[in-house]
Amino acid sequence: MKKSIIFLLVLTLVLSAFLAGCKPKDTAVDTPPDVADDSNKDEPKEVYPGSERGNVLTVGGTSPDGIFNPITYSATYDYYMIELMFNSLLNVEKNGALTTEGALVKDYTVSDDGLKYTFNLREGIKWHDGVEVTADDVVFTFNAIFAPDYKGRGYTLVMQDIVGAKDVKAGNAETAEGVKALDKYTVEITVEQAKATTLRGLAIMPIPKHYYGDKTADEMAALNRDPIGNGAFKLKKYEAEQYVELEANPDYWQGAPKLDGIIWKVIANVDELSEFEIGAIDAVNFEGSIENYETIEGDAYKHGTLINNMNNGYAYAGFNFTNPIFQDKNVRQALAYGLDRKGFIESFFGDKGGFVAHTPISPVSWAYPDESQLNLYEYNKDKAIELLEASGWKLGADGIREKDGKKLAFKWHSYQEALWSTKITALAAEQWKQIGVDCEIVLMDFNSLSTLISDPGNKDKYDMWNMAWGLGADPDMSGVYSKTLFPPGNNRGYFDNEKIEQLMKDGVVEFDETKRKEIYQELAREFNEELPYLYIYIRMSPWLVNKRVKNFNPSEFIYWSRDGHLIEIAQ
């Protein structure tokens, strides 16, 4: 989904002091000089809006948090910038498979028992300050994630499996014995248990030891807006809530980028298409409403190309299980029956690219379940009321249900930048009131909401929230739902279910894909029954890209920023 990030991940995101867009001139063509014989004249060349910006790409979207550190970021929009500035140990191909192409690692080996991973780095790759990238940087980065004061989301289950990681996290060791630099360009990592997800989880983006190495977590955070990476672009300027400006790294190891720079221009969702129309931005991942799809069919958008991939993720409303109300499955299921998700999706997306989500597995995954085995929770007020009555929630004189002297009332924190977000919350408040539930909507900006739900000190300050997760190629969802990953980890609802926890463990230690699929089919049914989230929708991910831009190629598993050095301006 367009707004969140995550994780499994994944991984939640570029760009520069922008030139204010001017209303473009009518579509024009170059007029060739008069010649006696015009048989060899070139065809007139169309001039696209935005061409006055020259060799700089401007992308529009939501404001990043300004956390430009690959081990501490949270939002997708920060990740776009990070991916342009940092390279990973391994990359992902368009089909989701891992590859060394374009990655820091030139080759790797895995021991027969699946416990030892040896990575051989490419030689001669430089950080932006000219210092060479070495195995020491990789070892340092892993240990920074293990550190007791680490506040990011990177201490995943894969990280916890590395030999010695828990000792560092507990403060009993300075470094993990399972992460070693064998020489200047070779890193060896040893894990406690062989898992199908380990290699993917080890494919981190290293950070430079010489720059961050003597810093505490708080001191490292102070450098979030002054990063030193090793990627195709360098941070030139960042203005919060306005823009990010990147400049090309002429010494990039894969060759100088084709662009001179990239600008991420902060734009409200309601203004995205109008900004594209006048040429103020070259690309935008616009909200896929019926109205927006119809708008881009107009003549004013003929300079745009639509890239419309299935979004590998889902939008959701999360339940905070520290609130006793949501510990009752009947209540969660009643809220699902009491919200007309299908009606909302049909009215908002039409047939252009949205449908009801039922599980945390994306339709692009090989593990997507047979929906005939799932409860679709079709809109049914009577069923919702029946479930609430069964749990002892009786209708009060004011129309709100009560139990043991307490109202069936809670707050839903939402973000106001996206139209779908404000519409679904308003609909929920209205429809749930009809079944005796008082839901107060609290709107805030996206970054404030992200901060609220990510800080463990806020665990009792929100009841529900909505966002979206972008998923990785592997169906493992433990990075979001494991009880070991409460905030600042990704389990922001404090969900803890013994059966699901065990199934998630079973899924990652099974290497046979057929058997893994059976496990994830069962997990899909359990999530569909337990509803740690109210799954709302899965959508298309529409990008509108100016025809002057070439090699801008997002896919289901790869962000547009992954190969930013190949993007070019054709005019």
C-alpha positions in Angstrom: 0.0 0.0 0.0 0.9 3.4 -0.6 1.4 4.4 3.0 3.2 2.1 5.0 5.7 0.4 5.0 6.8 -2.7 5.9 8.3 -5.2 5.9 8.5 -8.5 5.4 9.0 -7.5 4.3 9.8 -6.1 4.2 10.9 -2.9 2.7 8.5 0.7 3.6 11.4 5.1 0.2 14.5 10.6 -2.8 14.9 13.9 -3.5 15.8 17.7 -4.1 15.2 21.4 -3.9 12.5 21.6 -6.5 11.7 24.1 -9.1 8.2 25.3 -8.8 6.2 23.9 -11.7 4.7 26.3 -14.2 1.6 25.8 -16.3 3.1 24.2 -19.4 2.7 25.5 -22.8 0.4 23.8 -25.2 2.0 20.7 -26.7 4.6 21.9 -29.1 6.8 20.5 -31.8 10.2 21.7 -33.0 10.0 23.5 -36.3 12.8 22.5 -38.6 14.4 25.2 -40.8 13.2 25.5 -44.4 15.2 23.4 -46.9 14.9 22.9 -50.6 14.3 19.2 -50.2 12.4 18.1 -47.1 12.4 14.4 -47.8 15.1 13.9 -45.2 13.5 16.0 -42.5 13.4 14.5 -39.0 9.9 13.9 -37.6 8.9 16.8 -35.3 9.8 16.0 -31.7 7.2 16.4 -29.0 8.2 18.5 -26.0 6.8 17.1 -22.8 5.9 19.2 -19.8 8.7 19.4 -17.3 11.5 19.4 -19.9 12.6 22.7 -18.6 14.1 20.9 -15.6 16.6 19.2 -17.8 18.3 16.1 -16.5 16.7 16.0 -13.1 13.9 13.6 -12.2 11.2 15.0 -9.9 9.0 12.5 -8.1 6.0 13.6 -6.0 4.5 12.0 -2.9 4.2 12.0 0.9 6.8 13.5 3.1 9.5 11.2 4.4 10.3 11.2 8.1 13.9 12.3 7.3 15.4 9.1 8.7 17.9 8.3 5.9 19.6 5.4 7.7 19.0 1.9 6.3 18.9 0.3 9.8 16.6 2.8 11.5 14.1 4.1 9.0 10.4 3.3 9.2 8.5 4.8 6.3 8.5 3.7 2.7 9.2 7.2 1.5 12.5 7.3 3.5 13.4 3.9 2.0 13.1 5.3 -1.5 15.8 7.8 -0.7 17.9 5.2 1.2 17.8 2.8 -1.7 19.1 5.5 -4.0 22.0 6.2 -1.6 22.9 2.8 -0.3 23.4 -0.6 -1.9 22.4 -4.0 -0.3 24.5 -7.1 0.2 22.0 -8.9 -2.2 19.3 -7.6 -4.5 15.9 -8.9 -5.5 15.0 -9.7 -9.1 11.6 -8.7 -10.6 10.3 -12.2 -9.9 11.3 -11.9 -6.3 14.4 -14.2 -6.4 17.6 -13.1 -4.8 20.6 -12.1 -7.0 24.1 -10.7 -6.7 23.6 -8.5 -9.7 24.1 -4.9 -8.8 24.7 -5.9 -5.1 27.7 -5.4 -2.8 28.3 -9.1 -2.7 29.8 -10.7 -5.8 29.2 -14.3 -4.6 28.3 -16.3 -1.5 28.1 -19.8 -0.2 25.9 -21.6 2.3 27.1 -24.6 4.2 25.4 -27.9 3.7 23.7 -27.7 7.1 22.4 -24.2 6.4 24.1 -22.7 9.4 27.0 -20.8 7.9 26.8 -18.0 5.2 29.9 -16.7 3.6 29.7 -13.4 1.6 32.5 -12.2 -0.7 32.3 -8.5 -1.2 33.2 -6.7 -4.5 36.5 -4.9 -4.1 36.9 -1.2 -4.8 33.4 0.0 -3.9 33.7 3.4 -2.1 31.6 5.2 0.4 30.6 8.7 -0.7 33.5 10.2 1.2 36.0 8.0 -0.7 36.7 5.3 1.9 36.4 1.8 0.7 33.6 -0.5 1.7 35.0 -3.5 3.6 33.9 -6.5 5.7 34.4 -4.4 8.8 31.5 -2.2 7.7 29.2 -5.2 7.4 30.2 -6.7 10.8 29.8 -3.3 12.4 26.3 -2.9 10.9 25.1 -6.2 12.2 26.4 -5.4 15.7 24.8 -2.0 15.6 21.4 -3.7 15.1 22.2 -6.1 18.0 23.1 -3.2 20.4 21.0 -2.8 23.5 20.3 0.8 22.7 19.3 0.1 19.1 15.8 1.6 18.4 15.0 0.5 14.9 13.0 -2.3 13.4 15.9 -4.3 12.1 16.3 -6.7 15.0 14.2 -9.3 13.2 13.8 -13.0 13.9 16.6 -13.7 11.4 18.9 -11.3 13.3 17.9 -12.9 16.6 19.0 -16.3 15.2 22.6 -15.2 14.6 25.0 -16.8 17.1 25.7 -14.3 19.8 23.2 -11.7 18.8 21.1 -12.2 22.0 24.3 -11.8 24.1 25.0 -8.4 22.6 21.3 -7.3 22.9 21.4 -8.3 26.6 24.6 -6.3 27.1 26.7 -9.3 27.8 29.0 -9.0 24.8 30.3 -6.2 22.6 30.1 -8.1 19.4 28.3 -11.3 18.2 30.6 -14.3 17.7 28.5 -15.4 14.8 29.5 -12.4 12.6 33.1 -12.3 11.5 35.3 -10.6 9.0 37.5 -13.4 7.7 39.5 -10.9 5.6 39.0 -7.4 4.1 36.3 -8.5 1.8 34.9 -11.7 3.3 32.1 -11.9 6.0 31.0 -15.1 7.7 27.7 -15.3 9.5 26.7 -18.3 11.6 23.1 -18.9 12.7 21.6 -21.1 15.3 19.0 -22.8 13.1 18.6 -23.3 9.4 15.7 -21.4 7.9 14.3 -20.8 4.5 14.2 -17.1 5.2 17.7 -16.6 6.5 19.5 -15.6 3.4 16.9 -13.0 2.5 17.0 -11.6 6.0 20.8 -11.2 6.0 20.7 -9.1 2.8 21.0 -5.8 4.7 22.4 -2.4 3.6 25.6 -1.8 5.5 26.5 1.5 6.9 30.1 2.9 7.2 31.9 2.0 10.4 34.3 4.9 10.2 31.3 7.3 10.2 28.9 5.7 12.7 31.2 3.4 14.6 31.9 5.5 17.7 28.3 6.7 18.1 25.5 5.7 20.5 22.1 5.1 19.0 21.0 8.6 19.8 24.2 10.1 18.3 23.7 7.9 15.2 20.1 9.3 15.0 21.5 12.8 14.9 23.2 11.9 11.6 19.9 10.7 10.0 19.8 13.7 7.7 23.5 13.7 7.0 24.1 10.1 5.7 27.2 8.7 4.0 26.2 5.9 1.6 27.7 4.0 -1.2 25.0 4.3 -3.8 24.4 6.1 -7.1 23.1 9.3 -5.4 24.2 11.5 -2.5 22.0 13.6 -0.2 22.3 17.3 -1.2 19.6 18.9 0.7 16.6 18.1 2.8 13.8 20.4 3.8 11.2 18.7 6.1 7.7 18.6 4.6 9.0 20.2 1.4 11.5 18.1 -0.5 14.6 15.9 -0.6 17.3 16.7 -3.1 19.8 14.1 -4.2 22.8 14.6 -6.5 24.5 12.1 -8.7 27.5 10.2 -7.4 30.0 10.4 -10.4 32.2 7.7 -8.8 29.4 5.2 -8.4 30.9 1.7 -8.8 28.3 0.7 -11.5 29.0 3.8 -13.4 27.9 7.4 -13.1 24.1 7.7 -13.0 22.4 8.9 -16.1 20.6 11.6 -14.1 22.2 14.7 -12.7 19.9 14.5 -9.7 16.6 13.4 -8.2 14.0 15.5 -6.3 11.4 14.0 -4.0 8.8 16.8 -3.9 6.3 16.6 -1.0 2.7 16.8 -2.4 -0.7 16.2 -0.8 -2.6 13.3 -2.4 -5.3 15.7 -3.6 -2.7 17.7 -5.6 -0.7 14.8 -7.1 -2.4 14.6 -10.5 -2.7 18.4 -11.0 1.0 18.7 -10.3 1.7 16.0 -12.9 -0.6 17.7 -15.4 1.4 21.0 -15.3 4.7 19.2 -15.4 5.8 20.0 -11.9 6.6 16.4 -11.2 7.7 13.6 -13.5 6.3 10.6 -11.7 3.7 9.9 -9.0 2.3 6.8 -7.3 -1.2 8.2 -7.2 -4.1 7.0 -5.2 -6.1 4.6 -7.3 -9.6 5.9 -7.0 -12.2 5.8 -9.7 -11.9 9.5 -10.2 -8.2 9.5 -10.5 -8.2 6.7 -13.1 -10.8 8.6 -15.1 -8.8 11.9 -14.8 -5.6 10.5 -16.3 -7.5 9.4 -19.4 -8.0 13.1 -20.4 -5.9 14.9 -23.0 -4.0 16.8 -20.3 -2.3 13.6 -19.3 -1.2 12.4 -22.7 2.4 13.0 -21.7 2.1 10.3 -19.1 2.5 6.5 -19.2 0.6 4.4 -16.7 2.4 1.6 -14.9 -0.2 -0.4 -13.1 1.3 -3.4 -11.2 -0.5 -5.4 -8.5 0.6 -4.0 -5.1 2.4 -6.6 -3.1 0.8 -5.7 0.2 -2.4 -4.9 2.0 -4.2 -2.1 3.8 -5.4 -2.8 7.3 -6.9 -1.4 10.5 -4.9 -2.7 13.5 -6.3 -3.7 16.9 -4.2 -2.9 20.0 -4.5 -6.0 22.1 -3.5 -4.2 25.2 -7.1 -2.8 25.2 -9.3 -5.6 26.7 -12.1 -4.8 24.2 -10.0 -6.2 21.4 -8.9 -9.3 23.3 -12.4 -10.7 22.6 -12.5 -12.4 19.2 -16.2 -11.9 18.9 -15.7 -8.1 19.0 -13.1 -8.2 16.3 -15.3 -10.4 14.1 -18.3 -8.2 14.8 -16.4 -5.2 13.6 -15.5 -7.0 10.4 -19.1 -8.0 9.8 -20.2 -4.5 10.7 -18.1 -2.7 8.1 -19.0 -2.8 4.4 -15.5 -3.2 3.1 -16.7 -4.5 -0.3 -19.1 -1.5 -0.7 -16.3 0.9 0.2 -13.9 -0.7 -2.3 -16.5 -0.7 -5.1 -17.3 3.0 -4.5 -13.7 4.1 -4.2 -11.8 1.9 -6.6 -14.6 0.6 -8.9 -13.2 -2.1 -11.1 -9.9 -0.3 -11.6 -7.8 -2.0 -8.9 -9.0 -2.8 -5.5 -10.6 -5.8 -3.7 -11.2 -7.0 -0.2 -8.3 -8.4 1.7 -8.8 -11.4 3.9 -5.3 -12.5 5.0 -1.8 -11.1 5.3 -0.7 -12.9 2.1 -0.7 -11.0 -1.2 -2.2 -12.5 -4.4 1.2 -12.1 -6.1 2.6 -14.7 -3.7 2.9 -18.4 -4.4 1.4 -19.0 -1.0 -1.9 -17.1 -1.6 -4.7 -19.2 -0.2 -7.9 -20.6 -1.8 -10.5 -18.0 -0.8 -13.2 -20.7 -0.6 -11.5 -21.8 2.6 -11.8 -18.3 4.2 -14.5 -16.4 5.9 -15.2 -13.3 3.7 -17.0 -11.4 6.5 -19.5 -10.0 4.1 -21.4 -7.0 5.5 -24.0 -8.3 7.9 -25.2 -6.1 10.7 -27.4 -8.9 12.2 -24.4 -11.2 12.5 -22.3 -8.4 14.0 -25.0 -7.7 16.6 -25.3 -11.5 17.4 -21.6 -11.7 18.1 -21.6 -8.7 20.4 -24.7 -9.9 22.3 -23.0 -13.3 22.7 -20.1 -11.6 24.4 -22.3 -9.7 26.8 -22.3 -6.3 25.2 -25.8 -5.0 25.8 -27.4 -2.0 24.2 -27.5 1.1 26.5 -30.1 3.9 26.6 -27.8 6.1 24.4 -27.5 3.4 21.7 -24.0 2.4 22.7 -23.3 -1.1 24.1 -22.1 -1.6 27.6 -20.6 -4.5 29.6 -19.6 -4.5 33.3 -20.2 -0.8 33.4 -17.9 0.1 30.5 -18.9 1.4 27.1 -18.0 -0.3 23.9 -16.0 2.7 22.9 -12.5 3.3 21.5 -10.5 5.6 19.4 -9.2 5.0 15.9 -6.1 7.0 15.0 -5.7 7.6 11.3 -3.7 9.7 8.9 -5.3 12.5 6.8 -3.1 12.6 3.8 -4.8 9.8 1.9 -8.4 10.0 0.8 -9.0 6.2 1.3 -7.9 6.6 4.9 -10.3 9.4 5.8 -13.2 7.7 3.9 -12.9 4.3 5.5 -12.6 5.7 9.0 -15.7 7.9 8.5 -17.6 4.9 7.2 -16.6 2.7 10.1 -17.6 5.2 12.7 -21.0 5.5 11.0 -21.7 1.8 10.4 -20.4 0.7 13.8 -22.6 3.1 15.5 -25.5 1.2 14.0 -24.5 -1.9 15.9 -23.9 0.0 19.1 -20.2 0.7 18.9 -18.8 4.2 19.6 -15.6 4.7 17.5 -14.0 8.2 17.7 -11.8 9.0 14.7 -8.5 10.9 15.5 -6.9 12.3 12.4 -3.2 13.2 12.3 -0.4 13.4 9.7 1.2 10.1 8.6 4.6 10.7 10.3 3.0 11.5 13.6 0.9 8.3 13.4 4.0 6.3 12.6 5.8 7.7 15.6 2.8 7.1 17.9 2.5 3.3 17.1 6.2 2.6 17.0 7.1 3.9 20.4 6.6 1.3 23.2 5.9 4.1 25.6 2.7 4.8 23.7 1.2 1.3 24.0 -1.9 2.6 25.9 -2.3 5.7 23.8 -4.1 4.2 20.8 -6.8 1.6 20.3 -6.9 1.2 16.5 -4.9 2.6 13.7 -4.7 2.1 9.9 -1.8 1.8 7.6 -0.6 -0.7 5.0 2.2 -3.2 4.7 4.3 -3.7 1.6 5.5 -7.3 1.5 8.6 -9.2 0.3 8.8 -12.1 -2.0 8.7 -14.7 0.8 5.3 -15.2 2.5 6.8 -15.3 6.0 4.8 -12.8 8.1 6.5 -13.3 11.5 8.3 -10.0 11.1 4.9 -8.3 11.7 3.0 -10.7 14.0 5.6 -12.4 16.2 5.3 -11.8 19.9 9.1 -11.2 20.0 8.7 -8.0 17.9 6.5 -5.7 19.9 7.4 -2.0 19.4 9.8 -0.6 18.4 9.4 -3.8 16.3 6.6 -4.2 13.8 4.0 -6.0 16.0 2.4 -2.7 16.9 -0.9 -4.3 18.1 0.9 -6.5 20.7 -0.7 -9.6 19.1 0.3 -12.9 20.8 -1.3 -16.1 19.6 0.4 -19.4 20.5 -0.8 -21.4 17.5 0.0 -18.8 15.0 3.4 -18.2 16.6 4.2 -21.9 16.2 3.0 -22.1 12.6 5.1 -19.1 11.7 8.1 -20.9 13.2 7.2 -24.0 11.2 7.0 -22.0 8.0 10.5 -20.6 8.1 12.3 -23.9 9.0 10.6 -25.8 6.2 12.5 -25.7 2.9 10.2 -27.7 0.7 7.9 -25.2 -1.1 5.0 -27.5 -1.3 5.1 -28.2 2.4 5.7 -24.5 3.1 2.6 -23.7 1.1 0.5 -26.0 3.2 1.7 -24.3 6.3 0.9 -20.8 5.0 -2.5 -22.0 3.8 -3.2 -23.0 7.4 -1.8 -19.7 8.7 -4.1 -17.8 6.3 -7.1 -19.6 7.8 -5.9 -18.8 11.3 -5.3 -15.1 10.6 -8.7 -15.0 8.9 -10.3 -16.4 12.0 -8.4 -14.6 14.7 -8.2 -11.2 12.9 -5.3 -9.5 14.6 -6.0 -6.9 11.9 -9.2 -5.9 10.1 -7.9 -6.6 6.6 -9.3 -3.9 4.3 -8.1 -4.1 0.8 -5.4 -5.1 -1.7 -5.0 -2.8 -4.6 -3.1 -2.0 -7.8 -0.1 0.3 -7.4 -0.6 2.9 -10.2 2.4 5.0 -11.2 2.0 7.8 -13.8 5.4 8.6 -15.4 6.3 11.4 -17.8 7.2 10.1 -21.2 10.4 12.1 -21.1 11.6 9.6 -18.4 13.0 6.2 -19.4 13.9 3.1 -17.3 11.5 3.9 -14.5 10.5 0.4 -13.7 8.7 -0.5 -10.4 7.4 -4.0 -10.1 5.6 -6.1 -7.6 8.8 -6.9 -5.7 11.1 -3.9 -6.7 10.7 -0.2 -6.0 11.5 2.3 -8.7 14.5 3.5 -6.7 16.3 0.1 -6.8 17.9 0.9 -10.2 17.9 4.6 -9.9 21.3 4.9 -11.7 19.6 3.5 -14.9 16.8 6.1 -15.0 17.3 8.7 -17.7 15.7 11.7 -19.2 15.1 11.4 -22.9 14.7 15.1 -23.6 
